[in-house]
Amino acid sequence: MPANLPPGLPIIPDGSRGDGPQDPDGFDMSADDFESAVTAALNRIPAKIAGAMVNVAVFVEDDYVPGPDEDPDTVLLGLYEGVPLTDRDSWWDAGSLPDRITIFRRPILEICASRDEVIEEVAVTVIHEVAHHFGIGDERLHELGWD
């Protein structure tokens, strides 16, 4: 676990560990190297912000699987699932499961042409999803240049 993050904030590989075929225009990176990029992105979070993250786990999966009510062609780079800190009340912590941030490996690799691009895209995606944990919505992230 990154040193500046509080306990209970693990990176948990959850998808296939294989390095299946990549889009010919994408970049090929092993699952272990990709997870290292996610760890590095989490390490870039300032200690004060990382310390304020409460009850959240970070996962790496190969692909996003759209739900039954979603467009089957939906592609996501990352996903935050949970209750943002701004929406929690004093009773929230009683028995609540951790929030979940998932970073999707294959879609990121498909849009990147180099290791540096993957590392940068992972960092942007991690920051984007962490911002949702703090209650910052997509519109505000867009205004701030984090799309």
Salt bridges, closest charged atoms under 4 A:
ASP14 OD2 - ARG100 NH2 2.97
ASP19 OD1 - ARG105 NH1 3.50
ASP32 OD1 - ARG17 NH2 2.29
ASP33 OD2 - ARG115 NH1 3.96
GLU35 OE2 - ARG17 NH1 2.41
GLU61 OE2 - ARG100 NH2 2.52
ASP62 OD1 - ARG105 NE 3.08
ASP62 OD2 - ARG106 NH2 3.60
ASP63 OD2 - ARG106 NH1 2.90
GLU81 OE1 - ARG100 NE 3.72
ASP99 OD2 - ARG88 NH2 2.50
ASP99 OD2 - HIS133 ND1 3.20
ASP138 OD1 - HIS128 NE2 2.91
ASP138 OD1 - HIS132 NE2 3.01
GLU143 OE1 - ARG140 NH1 3.02
ASP147 OD2 - HIS142 ND1 2.13
